[in-house]
Amino acid sequence: MTRVLVLRPEPGASATVARARALGLEAISIPLFEGEAVAWAAPDPAGFDALLLTSANAVRHGGAPLDAVRALPVHAVGEATAEAARAAGFTIGSSGTGGVDDLLESLGPELRLLHLCGEDRRAPTDAPQAITAVPIYRSRAIDPPPSLERAVGAVVLVHSPRAGQRFAELVEDRGTIAIAAISAAAADAAGAGWREIHIAPEPSDDALLALAARLCNTSPPE
């Protein structure tokens, strides 16, 4: 059976591996990054109508300053992020399924949004809403990541452009590896030279795993 490699950080990596194994896939986790909190101070919540969350890591690593903005409703990029926010006591205003651009298109242009994000992520610059980005966590590269030799002959799940870029930096012999990317940006960051590269039809874990299952049925094993 073709092996599936999951590159995303914990705890998302374990969740993806569990979903993959439930589909009958041979999945292992080799995170390239690990999340850690950064010091931050919450701005006055009176200046905002809602929170914009594009990763569950904002809730996991936000710490005590989250209390100051907990009364603001959350617009989450996906259900996993919404569920993490809900479990942390936030009220969910909406949850998207098609990425941050689609989510913002579904919201009123007059909204003032506080985007709690990672250091390597920023609010979209062409959104009609007034968006203030506040980094509250970072993803630190694991150097070197363990067991990358297991990527030979595998289908590798790329959940972000940063993961695609990092994986491409670490792997020289790409000819036996198939890439399943969660978005076009993630695929572009991975570059060329792979055995094959495909993009999930929507930016969700379920869609990415369905793509991986199809590739495992059509791609040659190691």
C-alpha positions in Angstrom: 0.0 0.0 0.0 1.2 3.5 -0.8 2.3 5.4 2.3 0.7 8.8 3.2 2.9 11.3 5.0 1.3 14.1 7.0 3.5 17.2 7.4 1.3 19.5 9.4 2.1 20.4 13.1 0.4 18.8 16.1 -2.3 18.5 17.1 -3.7 18.8 13.6 -1.3 16.1 12.4 -2.7 13.4 14.7 -6.3 14.4 13.7 -5.4 14.0 10.0 -3.6 10.7 10.6 -6.6 9.4 12.4 -9.0 10.4 9.6 -6.6 8.9 7.0 -6.4 5.6 8.9 -10.2 5.5 9.1 -10.2 5.6 5.3 -7.9 2.5 5.3 -4.7 4.5 4.4 -1.3 3.8 5.8 -0.6 7.2 7.3 2.2 8.5 9.4 3.0 11.9 10.8 6.3 13.8 10.1 5.6 17.4 11.2 8.0 20.0 9.7 6.9 22.7 12.3 5.7 23.0 15.8 3.6 25.8 17.1 4.5 28.0 20.0 2.9 31.1 21.5 4.3 34.6 21.1 3.7 37.5 23.5 0.7 39.7 22.5 -1.7 42.1 24.0 -5.4 42.2 23.0 -6.5 45.4 21.5 -9.7 47.1 22.7 -12.6 44.8 21.6 -14.8 47.9 21.2 -13.0 48.6 18.0 -14.1 45.4 16.4 -17.3 43.6 15.3 -15.9 40.1 15.3 -12.8 37.9 15.2 -11.4 36.3 12.1 -9.7 33.0 12.8 -7.9 31.2 10.0 -6.2 28.5 12.2 -7.1 26.6 15.3 -3.6 27.4 16.5 -4.8 30.9 17.4 -7.0 29.4 20.0 -4.5 26.8 21.2 -1.7 29.3 21.7 -3.6 32.5 22.4 -3.4 32.2 26.2 -4.8 34.6 28.7 -5.2 37.7 26.4 -8.0 35.8 24.6 -10.2 36.5 27.6 -10.3 40.2 26.6 -11.9 39.4 23.2 -14.0 36.3 24.1 -17.3 38.3 23.7 -16.6 38.9 20.0 -18.2 36.4 17.6 -15.9 34.3 15.6 -15.8 33.9 11.8 -13.7 30.7 11.2 -12.2 29.6 8.0 -13.2 26.0 8.6 -15.1 23.7 10.9 -11.9 22.5 12.7 -11.1 26.0 13.6 -14.7 26.7 14.6 -14.8 23.7 16.8 -11.6 24.7 18.6 -13.0 28.2 19.2 -16.3 26.8 20.4 -14.5 24.5 22.8 -12.6 27.5 24.2 -15.9 29.4 24.9 -16.3 31.6 21.8 -19.5 32.1 19.9 -19.3 31.1 16.3 -20.8 33.6 13.9 -20.0 31.6 10.7 -17.8 28.8 9.5 -16.5 28.6 5.9 -15.6 25.7 3.7 -13.7 27.3 0.8 -10.8 29.2 2.3 -10.5 32.7 3.8 -11.4 34.5 0.5 -14.7 32.7 0.2 -15.4 33.3 3.9 -14.8 37.1 3.6 -17.0 37.2 0.5 -19.8 35.8 2.6 -19.5 38.5 5.3 -20.7 42.1 5.3 -18.1 44.6 3.9 -18.7 47.0 6.8 -17.4 44.6 9.4 -14.3 45.5 11.5 -12.4 42.2 11.9 -9.6 41.3 14.4 -7.5 38.6 12.7 -5.7 36.5 15.3 -3.0 34.8 13.2 0.4 33.3 13.0 3.6 35.4 12.4 3.8 34.1 8.9 0.1 34.8 8.0 -1.5 38.2 7.3 -5.0 39.3 6.5 -5.9 39.5 2.8 -5.1 43.0 1.5 -8.0 43.2 -1.0 -10.8 42.3 1.4 -13.7 44.8 1.7 -13.7 44.5 5.4 -11.3 46.5 7.7 -9.0 43.7 9.0 -6.5 44.2 11.8 -3.9 41.3 12.0 -2.4 40.5 15.3 0.2 37.6 15.4 -0.3 35.5 18.5 1.7 32.3 17.6 4.5 31.2 15.4 5.4 27.9 13.7 9.0 26.9 14.4 10.7 24.7 11.9 11.9 21.3 13.3 15.5 20.9 12.1 16.0 18.3 11.0 12.6 16.6 10.9 12.8 12.9 11.6 12.3 10.1 9.2 12.1 12.1 5.9 13.5 9.0 4.1 10.0 7.6 4.5 8.8 10.1 1.9 10.3 7.9 -0.9 7.4 6.4 -2.9 4.8 8.1 -0.7 1.9 10.5 -1.2 2.7 13.6 0.8 0.0 15.9 2.2 0.8 19.6 2.0 -1.5 21.6 4.2 0.1 25.1 3.6 2.4 27.0 1.4 5.0 27.2 4.1 5.0 23.4 4.5 5.3 23.0 0.7 8.3 25.3 0.6 10.0 23.7 3.6 9.4 20.1 2.2 10.9 21.2 -1.2 14.0 22.6 0.6 14.5 19.3 2.4 14.0 16.8 -0.4 16.3 16.5 -3.4 15.1 13.3 -5.0 11.5 14.2 -5.9 10.8 11.7 -8.7 9.1 9.0 -6.6 6.9 11.3 -4.4 3.4 12.4 -5.2 2.1 15.7 -3.7 -1.4 16.2 -2.6 -1.8 20.0 -1.8 -4.7 21.6 0.0 -4.6 24.7 -2.3 -3.0 26.1 -5.4 -0.7 28.3 -3.2 0.5 25.2 -1.3 1.2 23.3 -4.6 3.0 26.3 -6.1 5.2 26.5 -3.0 6.2 22.9 -3.3 7.6 23.6 -6.8 8.2 21.1 -9.6 9.9 17.8 -10.2 7.6 15.5 -8.2 6.2 12.3 -9.6 2.9 14.0 -9.7 1.2 16.9 -8.0 -2.5 17.5 -7.4 -4.7 20.1 -5.7 -7.7 19.3 -3.5 -11.0 20.5 -5.0 -11.6 22.6 -1.8 -9.2 23.6 1.0 -10.4 21.2 3.7 -8.8 18.1 5.4 -11.6 15.9 4.1 -11.1 16.9 0.5 -7.3 16.5 0.8 -7.7 13.0 2.3 -10.1 12.0 -0.5 -7.5 13.1 -3.0 -4.8 11.2 -1.1 -7.0 8.0 -1.2 -7.5 8.4 -4.9 -3.7 8.8 -5.4 -2.9 5.8 -3.3 -5.2 3.7 -5.5 -3.6 5.0 -8.7 0.0 5.7 -7.8 2.7 3.0 -7.7 3.8 2.0 -4.3 7.4 2.3 -3.1 
